[in-house]
């Protein structure tokens, strides 16, 4: 058995990547995982904090 995980920045891209792998015999294993990564930093030059949010969508797949 082989195992693979794929991740993308949005659900639409993940759907496309998973569908392509399904065409090559891979089968999704479990559900989709979503992680939210929030970074905050102080911008001393501008005098305030800035932040950024990144979403990561992931799916595990297997094939025999």
PDB file of N, CA, C, O and CB in Angstrom:
ATOM      1  N   UNK A   1       0.847  -1.171   0.000  1.00  0.00           N
ATOM      2  CA  UNK A   1       0.000   0.000   0.000  1.00  0.00           C
ATOM      3  C   UNK A   1       0.893   1.234   0.000  1.00  0.00           C
ATOM      4  O   UNK A   1       1.940   1.258   0.648  1.00  0.00           O
ATOM      5  CB  UNK A   1      -0.964  -0.002   1.219  1.00  0.00           C
ATOM      6  N   UNK A   2       0.466   2.258  -0.735  1.00  0.00           N
ATOM      7  CA  UNK A   2       1.159   3.545  -0.760  1.00  0.00           C
ATOM      8  C   UNK A   2       0.290   4.588  -0.061  1.00  0.00           C
ATOM      9  O   UNK A   2      -0.938   4.498  -0.054  1.00  0.00           O
ATOM     10  CB  UNK A   2       1.483   3.982  -2.225  1.00  0.00           C
ATOM     11  N   UNK A   3       0.949   5.563   0.516  1.00  0.00           N
ATOM     12  CA  UNK A   3       0.265   6.651   1.223  1.00  0.00           C
ATOM     13  C   UNK A   3       0.802   7.970   0.687  1.00  0.00           C
ATOM     14  O   UNK A   3       1.998   8.105   0.428  1.00  0.00           O
ATOM     15  CB  UNK A   3       0.470   6.547   2.780  1.00  0.00           C
ATOM     16  N   UNK A   4      -0.091   8.939   0.524  1.00  0.00           N
ATOM     17  CA  UNK A   4       0.304  10.263   0.038  1.00  0.00           C
ATOM     18  C   UNK A   4      -0.596  11.293   0.686  1.00  0.00           C
ATOM     19  O   UNK A   4      -1.773  11.029   0.930  1.00  0.00           O
ATOM     20  CB  UNK A   4       0.225  10.352  -1.519  1.00  0.00           C
ATOM     21  N   UNK A   5      -0.056  12.452   0.962  1.00  0.00           N
ATOM     22  CA  UNK A   5      -0.887  13.564   1.413  1.00  0.00           C
ATOM     23  C   UNK A   5      -0.633  14.752   0.488  1.00  0.00           C
ATOM     24  O   UNK A   5       0.493  14.993   0.053  1.00  0.00           O
ATOM     25  CB  UNK A   5      -0.584  13.935   2.908  1.00  0.00           C
ATOM     26  N   UNK A   6      -1.692  15.477   0.203  1.00  0.00           N
ATOM     27  CA  UNK A   6      -1.579  16.666  -0.636  1.00  0.00           C
ATOM     28  C   UNK A   6      -2.163  17.843   0.133  1.00  0.00           C
ATOM     29  O   UNK A   6      -3.087  17.678   0.928  1.00  0.00           O
ATOM     30  CB  UNK A   6      -2.309  16.470  -2.010  1.00  0.00           C
ATOM     31  N   UNK A   7      -1.625  19.018  -0.105  1.00  0.00           N
ATOM     32  CA  UNK A   7      -2.154  20.219   0.541  1.00  0.00           C
ATOM     33  C   UNK A   7      -2.157  21.364  -0.460  1.00  0.00           C
ATOM     34  O   UNK A   7      -1.311  21.441  -1.351  1.00  0.00           O
ATOM     35  CB  UNK A   7      -1.320  20.592   1.799  1.00  0.00           C
ATOM     36  N   UNK A   8      -3.119  22.240  -0.293  1.00  0.00           N
ATOM     37  CA  UNK A   8      -3.291  23.397  -1.166  1.00  0.00           C
ATOM     38  C   UNK A   8      -3.763  24.586  -0.336  1.00  0.00           C
ATOM     39  O   UNK A   8      -4.158  24.430   0.820  1.00  0.00           O
ATOM     40  CB  UNK A   8      -4.298  23.089  -2.308  1.00  0.00           C
ATOM     41  N   UNK A   9      -3.718  25.760  -0.926  1.00  0.00           N
ATOM     42  CA  UNK A   9      -4.078  26.990  -0.222  1.00  0.00           C
ATOM     43  C   UNK A   9      -5.588  27.250  -0.204  1.00  0.00           C
ATOM     44  O   UNK A   9      -6.056  28.112   0.540  1.00  0.00           O
ATOM     45  CB  UNK A   9      -3.373  28.163  -0.859  1.00  0.00           C
ATOM     46  N   UNK A  10      -6.362  26.502  -1.027  1.00  0.00           N
ATOM     47  CA  UNK A  10      -7.811  26.688  -1.004  1.00  0.00           C
ATOM     48  C   UNK A  10      -8.495  25.387  -1.397  1.00  0.00           C
ATOM     49  O   UNK A  10      -7.875  24.485  -1.961  1.00  0.00           O
ATOM     50  CB  UNK A  10      -8.238  27.839  -1.952  1.00  0.00           C
ATOM     51  N   UNK A  11      -9.772  25.309  -1.091  1.00  0.00           N
ATOM     52  CA  UNK A  11     -10.523  24.087  -1.331  1.00  0.00           C
ATOM     53  C   UNK A  11     -10.644  23.727  -2.794  1.00  0.00           C
ATOM     54  O   UNK A  11     -10.610  22.547  -3.142  1.00  0.00           O
ATOM     55  CB  UNK A  11     -11.876  24.210  -0.748  1.00  0.00           C
ATOM     56  N   UNK A  12     -10.783  24.713  -3.658  1.00  0.00           N
ATOM     57  CA  UNK A  12     -10.913  24.456  -5.088  1.00  0.00           C
ATOM     58  C   UNK A  12      -9.651  23.811  -5.651  1.00  0.00           C
ATOM     59  O   UNK A  12      -9.732  22.871  -6.442  1.00  0.00           O
ATOM     60  CB  UNK A  12     -11.216  25.753  -5.833  1.00  0.00           C
ATOM     61  N   UNK A  13      -8.498  24.310  -5.249  1.00  0.00           N
ATOM     62  CA  UNK A  13      -7.230  23.729  -5.702  1.00  0.00           C
ATOM     63  C   UNK A  13      -7.050  22.322  -5.150  1.00  0.00           C
ATOM     64  O   UNK A  13      -6.534  21.442  -5.840  1.00  0.00           O
ATOM     65  CB  UNK A  13      -6.050  24.614  -5.280  1.00  0.00           C
ATOM     66  N   UNK A  14      -7.471  22.108  -3.911  1.00  0.00           N
ATOM     67  CA  UNK A  14      -7.376  20.770  -3.327  1.00  0.00           C
ATOM     68  C   UNK A  14      -8.274  19.803  -4.089  1.00  0.00           C
ATOM     69  O   UNK A  14      -7.866  18.677  -4.374  1.00  0.00           O
ATOM     70  CB  UNK A  14      -7.760  20.796  -1.828  1.00  0.00           C
ATOM     71  N   UNK A  15      -9.487  20.228  -4.422  1.00  0.00           N
ATOM     72  CA  UNK A  15     -10.394  19.378  -5.197  1.00  0.00           C
ATOM     73  C   UNK A  15      -9.742  18.942  -6.506  1.00  0.00           C
ATOM     74  O   UNK A  15      -9.798  17.768  -6.871  1.00  0.00           O
ATOM     75  CB  UNK A  15     -11.713  20.118  -5.483  1.00  0.00           C
ATOM     76  N   UNK A  16      -9.129  19.879  -7.202  1.00  0.00           N
ATOM     77  CA  UNK A  16      -8.495  19.567  -8.486  1.00  0.00           C
ATOM     78  C   UNK A  16      -7.340  18.584  -8.304  1.00  0.00           C
ATOM     79  O   UNK A  16      -7.197  17.646  -9.088  1.00  0.00           O
ATOM     80  CB  UNK A  16      -7.989  20.853  -9.161  1.00  0.00           C
ATOM     81  N   UNK A  17      -6.516  18.792  -7.274  1.00  0.00           N
ATOM     82  CA  UNK A  17      -5.374  17.911  -7.032  1.00  0.00           C
ATOM     83  C   UNK A  17      -5.840  16.507  -6.652  1.00  0.00           C
ATOM     84  O   UNK A  17      -5.279  15.521  -7.129  1.00  0.00           O
ATOM     85  CB  UNK A  17      -4.475  18.488  -5.927  1.00  0.00           C
ATOM     86  N   UNK A  18      -6.860  16.407  -5.799  1.00  0.00           N
ATOM     87  CA  UNK A  18      -7.373  15.108  -5.372  1.00  0.00           C
ATOM     88  C   UNK A  18      -8.032  14.387  -6.552  1.00  0.00           C
ATOM     89  O   UNK A  18      -7.822  13.188  -6.735  1.00  0.00           O
ATOM     90  CB  UNK A  18      -8.382  15.275  -4.207  1.00  0.00           C
ATOM     91  N   UNK A  19      -8.818  15.097  -7.346  1.00  0.00           N
ATOM     92  CA  UNK A  19      -9.465  14.474  -8.500  1.00  0.00           C
ATOM     93  C   UNK A  19      -8.440  13.936  -9.494  1.00  0.00           C
ATOM     94  O   UNK A  19      -8.655  12.881 -10.091  1.00  0.00           O
ATOM     95  CB  UNK A  19     -10.387  15.475  -9.193  1.00  0.00           C
ATOM     96  N   UNK A  20      -7.342  14.641  -9.675  1.00  0.00           N
ATOM     97  CA  UNK A  20      -6.289  14.163 -10.569  1.00  0.00           C
ATOM     98  C   UNK A  20      -5.670  12.871 -10.036  1.00  0.00           C
ATOM     99  O   UNK A  20      -5.412  11.939 -10.797  1.00  0.00           O
ATOM    100  CB  UNK A  20      -5.203  15.239 -10.744  1.00  0.00           C
ATOM    101  N   UNK A  21      -5.435  12.823  -8.721  1.00  0.00           N
ATOM    102  CA  UNK A  21      -4.859  11.615  -8.125  1.00  0.00           C
ATOM    103  C   UNK A  21      -5.841  10.448  -8.158  1.00  0.00           C
ATOM    104  O   UNK A  21      -5.427   9.302  -8.335  1.00  0.00           O
ATOM    105  CB  UNK A  21      -4.430  11.890  -6.687  1.00  0.00           C
ATOM    106  N   UNK A  22      -7.123  10.719  -7.992  1.00  0.00           N
ATOM    107  CA  UNK A  22      -8.139   9.668  -8.088  1.00  0.00           C
ATOM    108  C   UNK A  22      -8.081   9.005  -9.469  1.00  0.00           C
ATOM    109  O   UNK A  22      -8.249   7.791  -9.585  1.00  0.00           O
ATOM    110  CB  UNK A  22      -9.555  10.251  -7.824  1.00  0.00           C
ATOM    111  N   UNK A  23      -7.847   9.796 -10.498  1.00  0.00           N
ATOM    112  CA  UNK A  23      -7.742   9.256 -11.858  1.00  0.00           C
ATOM    113  C   UNK A  23      -6.569   8.296 -12.000  1.00  0.00           C
ATOM    114  O   UNK A  23      -6.560   7.465 -12.908  1.00  0.00           O
ATOM    115  CB  UNK A  23      -7.601  10.390 -12.865  1.00  0.00           C
ATOM    116  N   UNK A  24      -5.575   8.397 -11.113  1.00  0.00           N
ATOM    117  CA  UNK A  24      -4.409   7.510 -11.141  1.00  0.00           C
ATOM    118  C   UNK A  24      -4.502   6.394 -10.100  1.00  0.00           C
ATOM    119  O   UNK A  24      -3.501   5.753  -9.778  1.00  0.00           O
ATOM    120  CB  UNK A  24      -3.141   8.316 -10.914  1.00  0.00           C
ATOM    121  N   UNK A  25      -5.710   6.167  -9.578  1.00  0.00           N
ATOM    122  CA  UNK A  25      -5.913   5.042  -8.680  1.00  0.00           C
ATOM    123  C   UNK A  25      -5.812   5.339  -7.198  1.00  0.00           C
ATOM    124  O   UNK A  25      -5.934   4.427  -6.381  1.00  0.00           O
ATOM    125  CB  UNK A  25      -4.954   4.013  -9.003  1.00  0.00           C
ATOM    126  N   UNK A  26      -5.594   6.587  -6.831  1.00  0.00           N
ATOM    127  CA  UNK A  26      -5.526   6.946  -5.416  1.00  0.00           C
ATOM    128  C   UNK A  26      -6.933   7.081  -4.863  1.00  0.00           C
ATOM    129  O   UNK A  26      -7.851   7.502  -5.568  1.00  0.00           O
ATOM    130  CB  UNK A  26      -4.732   8.259  -5.211  1.00  0.00           C
ATOM    131  N   UNK A  27      -7.098   6.716  -3.578  1.00  0.00           N
ATOM    132  CA  UNK A  27      -8.397   6.777  -2.905  1.00  0.00           C
ATOM    133  C   UNK A  27      -8.254   7.664  -1.671  1.00  0.00           C
ATOM    134  O   UNK A  27      -7.363   7.443  -0.852  1.00  0.00           O
ATOM    135  CB  UNK A  27      -8.909   5.341  -2.513  1.00  0.00           C
ATOM    136  N   UNK A  28      -9.133   8.678  -1.530  1.00  0.00           N
ATOM    137  CA  UNK A  28      -9.067   9.523  -0.330  1.00  0.00           C
ATOM    138  C   UNK A  28      -9.236   8.686   0.936  1.00  0.00           C
ATOM    139  O   UNK A  28     -10.033   7.748   0.974  1.00  0.00           O
ATOM    140  CB  UNK A  28     -10.147  10.623  -0.383  1.00  0.00           C
ATOM    141  N   UNK A  29      -8.486   9.035   1.952  1.00  0.00           N
ATOM    142  CA  UNK A  29      -8.505   8.328   3.233  1.00  0.00           C
ATOM    143  C   UNK A  29      -8.921   9.328   4.304  1.00  0.00           C
ATOM    144  O   UNK A  29      -8.149  10.220   4.655  1.00  0.00           O
ATOM    145  CB  UNK A  29      -7.104   7.686   3.564  1.00  0.00           C
ATOM    146  N   UNK A  30     -10.133   9.185   4.821  1.00  0.00           N
ATOM    147  CA  UNK A  30     -10.621  10.137   5.824  1.00  0.00           C
ATOM    148  C   UNK A  30     -11.099  11.415   5.163  1.00  0.00           C
ATOM    149  O   UNK A  30     -11.271  11.482   3.946  1.00  0.00           O
ATOM    150  CB  UNK A  30      -9.526  10.454   6.849  1.00  0.00           C
ATOM    151  N   UNK A  31     -11.307  12.419   5.986  1.00  0.00           N
ATOM    152  CA  UNK A  31     -11.827  13.692   5.502  1.00  0.00           C
ATOM    153  C   UNK A  31     -10.732  14.709   5.239  1.00  0.00           C
ATOM    154  O   UNK A  31      -9.544  14.433   5.408  1.00  0.00           O
ATOM    155  CB  UNK A  31     -12.805  14.254   6.490  1.00  0.00           C
ATOM    156  N   UNK A  32     -11.154  15.865   4.831  1.00  0.00           N
ATOM    157  CA  UNK A  32     -10.241  16.981   4.568  1.00  0.00           C
ATOM    158  C   UNK A  32      -9.862  17.637   5.894  1.00  0.00           C
ATOM    159  O   UNK A  32     -10.705  17.816   6.773  1.00  0.00           O
ATOM    160  CB  UNK A  32     -10.891  18.025   3.599  1.00  0.00           C
ATOM    161  N   UNK A  33      -8.604  17.988   6.026  1.00  0.00           N
ATOM    162  CA  UNK A  33      -8.129  18.733   7.194  1.00  0.00           C
ATOM    163  C   UNK A  33      -7.894  20.181   6.786  1.00  0.00           C
ATOM    164  O   UNK A  33      -7.392  20.459   5.697  1.00  0.00           O
ATOM    165  CB  UNK A  33      -6.825  18.101   7.779  1.00  0.00           C
ATOM    166  N   UNK A  34      -8.262  21.095   7.672  1.00  0.00           N
ATOM    167  CA  UNK A  34      -8.055  22.518   7.412  1.00  0.00           C
ATOM    168  C   UNK A  34      -7.291  23.113   8.587  1.00  0.00           C
ATOM    169  O   UNK A  34      -7.681  22.946   9.743  1.00  0.00           O
ATOM    170  CB  UNK A  34      -9.415  23.263   7.190  1.00  0.00           C
ATOM    171  N   UNK A  35      -6.205  23.804   8.282  1.00  0.00           N
ATOM    172  CA  UNK A  35      -5.417  24.474   9.323  1.00  0.00           C
ATOM    173  C   UNK A  35      -5.400  25.965   9.027  1.00  0.00           C
ATOM    174  O   UNK A  35      -5.276  26.379   7.875  1.00  0.00           O
ATOM    175  CB  UNK A  35      -3.958  23.901   9.396  1.00  0.00           C
ATOM    176  N   UNK A  36      -5.524  26.760  10.069  1.00  0.00           N
ATOM    177  CA  UNK A  36      -5.447  28.213   9.948  1.00  0.00           C
ATOM    178  C   UNK A  36      -4.186  28.659  10.677  1.00  0.00           C
ATOM    179  O   UNK A  36      -4.019  28.409  11.870  1.00  0.00           O
ATOM    180  CB  UNK A  36      -6.732  28.920  10.532  1.00  0.00           C
ATOM    181  N   UNK A  37      -3.317  29.314   9.946  1.00  0.00           N
ATOM    182  CA  UNK A  37      -2.053  29.789  10.515  1.00  0.00           C
ATOM    183  C   UNK A  37      -2.100  31.313  10.539  1.00  0.00           C
ATOM    184  O   UNK A  37      -2.177  31.961   9.495  1.00  0.00           O
ATOM    185  CB  UNK A  37      -0.812  29.268   9.689  1.00  0.00           C
ATOM    186  N   UNK A  38      -2.051  31.871  11.734  1.00  0.00           N
ATOM    187  CA  UNK A  38      -2.130  33.324  11.881  1.00  0.00           C
ATOM    188  C   UNK A  38      -0.803  33.827  12.436  1.00  0.00           C
ATOM    189  O   UNK A  38      -0.349  33.388  13.492  1.00  0.00           O
ATOM    190  CB  UNK A  38      -3.318  33.739  12.812  1.00  0.00           C
ATOM    191  N   UNK A  39      -0.200  34.740  11.717  1.00  0.00           N
ATOM    192  CA  UNK A  39       1.060  35.355  12.126  1.00  0.00           C
ATOM    193  C   UNK A  39       0.827  36.830  12.424  1.00  0.00           C
ATOM    194  O   UNK A  39       0.153  37.523  11.663  1.00  0.00           O
ATOM    195  CB  UNK A  39       2.147  35.181  11.031  1.00  0.00           C
ATOM    196  N   UNK A  40       1.381  37.303  13.521  1.00  0.00           N
ATOM    197  CA  UNK A  40       1.277  38.714  13.898  1.00  0.00           C
ATOM    198  C   UNK A  40       2.672  39.238  14.209  1.00  0.00           C
ATOM    199  O   UNK A  40       3.466  38.556  14.858  1.00  0.00           O
ATOM    200  CB  UNK A  40       0.323  38.907  15.123  1.00  0.00           C
ATOM    201  N   UNK A  41       2.968  40.436  13.750  1.00  0.00           N
ATOM    202  CA  UNK A  41       4.261  41.046  14.021  1.00  0.00           C
ATOM    203  C   UNK A  41       4.101  42.557  14.172  1.00  0.00           C
ATOM    204  O   UNK A  41       3.146  43.160  13.683  1.00  0.00           O
ATOM    205  CB  UNK A  41       5.268  40.714  12.897  1.00  0.00           C
ATOM    206  N   UNK A  42       5.054  43.129  14.854  1.00  0.00           N
ATOM    207  CA  UNK A  42       5.024  44.572  15.092  1.00  0.00           C
ATOM    208  C   UNK A  42       5.790  45.271  13.977  1.00  0.00           C
ATOM    209  O   UNK A  42       6.936  44.929  13.683  1.00  0.00           O
ATOM    210  CB  UNK A  42       5.627  44.927  16.485  1.00  0.00           C
ATOM    211  N   UNK A  43       5.140  46.253  13.363  1.00  0.00           N
ATOM    212  CA  UNK A  43       5.783  47.059  12.336  1.00  0.00           C
ATOM    213  C   UNK A  43       6.202  48.364  13.008  1.00  0.00           C
ATOM    214  O   UNK A  43       5.407  49.299  13.102  1.00  0.00           O
ATOM    215  CB  UNK A  43       4.825  47.313  11.099  1.00  0.00           C
ATOM    216  N   UNK A  44       7.440  48.427  13.470  1.00  0.00           N
ATOM    217  CA  UNK A  44       7.912  49.598  14.219  1.00  0.00           C
ATOM    218  C   UNK A  44       7.951  50.849  13.357  1.00  0.00           C
ATOM    219  O   UNK A  44       7.719  51.952  13.852  1.00  0.00           O
ATOM    220  CB  UNK A  44       9.292  49.333  14.794  1.00  0.00           C
ATOM    221  N   UNK A  45       8.238  50.692  12.095  1.00  0.00           N
ATOM    222  CA  UNK A  45       8.306  51.852  11.209  1.00  0.00           C
ATOM    223  C   UNK A  45       6.928  52.507  11.060  1.00  0.00           C
ATOM    224  O   UNK A  45       6.821  53.733  11.034  1.00  0.00           O
ATOM    225  CB  UNK A  45       8.854  51.440   9.829  1.00  0.00           C
ATOM    226  N   UNK A  46       5.882  51.694  10.962  1.00  0.00           N
ATOM    227  CA  UNK A  46       4.534  52.224  10.809  1.00  0.00           C
ATOM    228  C   UNK A  46       3.846  52.449  12.156  1.00  0.00           C
ATOM    229  O   UNK A  46       2.848  53.167  12.231  1.00  0.00           O
ATOM    230  CB  UNK A  46       3.704  51.283   9.958  1.00  0.00           C
ATOM    231  N   UNK A  47       4.378  51.835  13.223  1.00  0.00           N
ATOM    232  CA  UNK A  47       3.837  52.066  14.554  1.00  0.00           C
ATOM    233  C   UNK A  47       2.615  51.238  14.915  1.00  0.00           C
ATOM    234  O   UNK A  47       1.843  51.648  15.782  1.00  0.00           O
ATOM    235  CB  UNK A  47       3.501  53.479  14.689  1.00  0.00           C
ATOM    236  N   UNK A  48       2.413  50.099  14.290  1.00  0.00           N
ATOM    237  CA  UNK A  48       1.288  49.237  14.660  1.00  0.00           C
ATOM    238  C   UNK A  48       1.610  47.787  14.314  1.00  0.00           C
ATOM    239  O   UNK A  48       2.607  47.493  13.654  1.00  0.00           O
ATOM    240  CB  UNK A  48      -0.012  49.688  13.944  1.00  0.00           C
ATOM    241  N   UNK A  49       0.738  46.885  14.780  1.00  0.00           N
ATOM    242  CA  UNK A  49       0.908  45.470  14.482  1.00  0.00           C
ATOM    243  C   UNK A  49       0.251  45.119  13.163  1.00  0.00           C
ATOM    244  O   UNK A  49      -0.789  45.670  12.803  1.00  0.00           O
ATOM    245  CB  UNK A  49       0.333  44.613  15.601  1.00  0.00           C
ATOM    246  N   UNK A  50       0.863  44.207  12.459  1.00  0.00           N
ATOM    247  CA  UNK A  50       0.291  43.677  11.233  1.00  0.00           C
ATOM    248  C   UNK A  50       0.082  42.187  11.424  1.00  0.00           C
ATOM    249  O   UNK A  50       0.726  41.562  12.266  1.00  0.00           O
ATOM    250  CB  UNK A  50       1.202  43.969  10.001  1.00  0.00           C
ATOM    251  N   UNK A  51      -0.819  41.624  10.639  1.00  0.00           N
ATOM    252  CA  UNK A  51      -1.055  40.192  10.757  1.00  0.00           C
ATOM    253  C   UNK A  51      -1.375  39.609   9.386  1.00  0.00           C
ATOM    254  O   UNK A  51      -1.719  40.318   8.441  1.00  0.00           O
ATOM    255  CB  UNK A  51      -2.200  39.904  11.753  1.00  0.00           C
ATOM    256  N   UNK A  52      -1.250  38.306   9.321  1.00  0.00           N
ATOM    257  CA  UNK A  52      -1.516  37.584   8.081  1.00  0.00           C
ATOM    258  C   UNK A  52      -2.133  36.248   8.451  1.00  0.00           C
ATOM    259  O   UNK A  52      -1.693  35.603   9.403  1.00  0.00           O
ATOM    260  CB  UNK A  52      -0.212  37.393   7.230  1.00  0.00           C
ATOM    261  N   UNK A  53      -3.140  35.827   7.713  1.00  0.00           N
ATOM    262  CA  UNK A  53      -3.783  34.545   7.952  1.00  0.00           C
ATOM    263  C   UNK A  53      -3.611  33.672   6.717  1.00  0.00           C
ATOM    264  O   UNK A  53      -3.892  34.096   5.596  1.00  0.00           O
ATOM    265  CB  UNK A  53      -5.285  34.727   8.300  1.00  0.00           C
ATOM    266  N   UNK A  54      -3.147  32.452   6.936  1.00  0.00           N
ATOM    267  CA  UNK A  54      -2.948  31.496   5.851  1.00  0.00           C
ATOM    268  C   UNK A  54      -3.802  30.269   6.130  1.00  0.00           C
ATOM    269  O   UNK A  54      -3.812  29.759   7.251  1.00  0.00           O
ATOM    270  CB  UNK A  54      -1.440  31.109   5.702  1.00  0.00           C
ATOM    271  N   UNK A  55      -4.509  29.800   5.133  1.00  0.00           N
ATOM    272  CA  UNK A  55      -5.325  28.596   5.242  1.00  0.00           C
ATOM    273  C   UNK A  55      -4.635  27.483   4.472  1.00  0.00           C
ATOM    274  O   UNK A  55      -4.123  27.706   3.375  1.00  0.00           O
ATOM    275  CB  UNK A  55      -6.774  28.838   4.707  1.00  0.00           C
ATOM    276  N   UNK A  56      -4.620  26.289   5.042  1.00  0.00           N
ATOM    277  CA  UNK A  56      -4.044  25.129   4.373  1.00  0.00           C
ATOM    278  C   UNK A  56      -5.077  24.004   4.410  1.00  0.00           C
ATOM    279  O   UNK A  56      -5.550  23.616   5.478  1.00  0.00           O
ATOM    280  CB  UNK A  56      -2.696  24.689   5.048  1.00  0.00           C
ATOM    281  N   UNK A  57      -5.415  23.492   3.240  1.00  0.00           N
ATOM    282  CA  UNK A  57      -6.354  22.384   3.098  1.00  0.00           C
ATOM    283  C   UNK A  57      -5.555  21.145   2.720  1.00  0.00           C
ATOM    284  O   UNK A  57      -4.728  21.197   1.809  1.00  0.00           O
ATOM    285  CB  UNK A  57      -7.461  22.699   2.028  1.00  0.00           C
ATOM    286  N   UNK A  58      -5.791  20.030   3.408  1.00  0.00           N
ATOM    287  CA  UNK A  58      -5.012  18.817   3.156  1.00  0.00           C
ATOM    288  C   UNK A  58      -5.916  17.587   3.082  1.00  0.00           C
ATOM    289  O   UNK A  58      -6.972  17.523   3.711  1.00  0.00           O
ATOM    290  CB  UNK A  58      -3.953  18.626   4.250  1.00  0.00           C
ATOM    291  N   UNK A  59      -5.461  16.616   2.291  1.00  0.00           N
ATOM    292  CA  UNK A  59      -6.179  15.357   2.145  1.00  0.00           C
ATOM    293  C   UNK A  59      -5.178  14.222   2.073  1.00  0.00           C
ATOM    294  O   UNK A  59      -4.182  14.311   1.354  1.00  0.00           O
ATOM    295  CB  UNK A  59      -7.085  15.372   0.890  1.00  0.00           C
ATOM    296  N   UNK A  60      -5.438  13.146   2.819  1.00  0.00           N
ATOM    297  CA  UNK A  60      -4.613  11.941   2.748  1.00  0.00           C
ATOM    298  C   UNK A  60      -5.238  11.008   1.711  1.00  0.00           C
ATOM    299  O   UNK A  60      -6.459  10.943   1.568  1.00  0.00           O
ATOM    300  CB  UNK A  60      -4.496  11.236   4.156  1.00  0.00           C
ATOM    301  N   UNK A  61      -4.375  10.289   0.991  1.00  0.00           N
ATOM    302  CA  UNK A  61      -4.836   9.328  -0.009  1.00  0.00           C
ATOM    303  C   UNK A  61      -3.995   8.066   0.090  1.00  0.00           C
ATOM    304  O   UNK A  61      -2.871   8.086   0.590  1.00  0.00           O
ATOM    305  CB  UNK A  61      -4.762   9.929  -1.442  1.00  0.00           C
ATOM    306  N   UNK A  62      -4.564   6.964  -0.398  1.00  0.00           N
ATOM    307  CA  UNK A  62      -3.842   5.695  -0.412  1.00  0.00           C
ATOM    308  C   UNK A  62      -4.158   4.953  -1.693  1.00  0.00           C
ATOM    309  O   UNK A  62      -5.168   5.217  -2.345  1.00  0.00           O
ATOM    310  CB  UNK A  62      -4.203   4.834   0.819  1.00  0.00           C
ATOM    311  N   UNK A  63      -3.277   4.014  -2.054  1.00  0.00           N
ATOM    312  CA  UNK A  63      -3.553   3.108  -3.175  1.00  0.00           C
ATOM    313  C   UNK A  63      -2.752   1.830  -2.982  1.00  0.00           C
ATOM    314  O   UNK A  63      -1.729   1.808  -2.297  1.00  0.00           O
ATOM    315  CB  UNK A  63      -3.206   3.778  -4.545  1.00  0.00           C
ATOM    316  N   UNK A  64      -3.244   0.770  -3.605  1.00  0.00           N
ATOM    317  CA  UNK A  64      -2.581  -0.542  -3.510  1.00  0.00           C
ATOM    318  C   UNK A  64      -1.810  -0.839  -4.752  1.00  0.00           C
ATOM    319  O   UNK A  64      -1.188  -1.896  -4.855  1.00  0.00           O
ATOM    320  CB  UNK A  64      -3.587  -1.650  -3.258  1.00  0.00           C
TER     321      UNK A  64
END
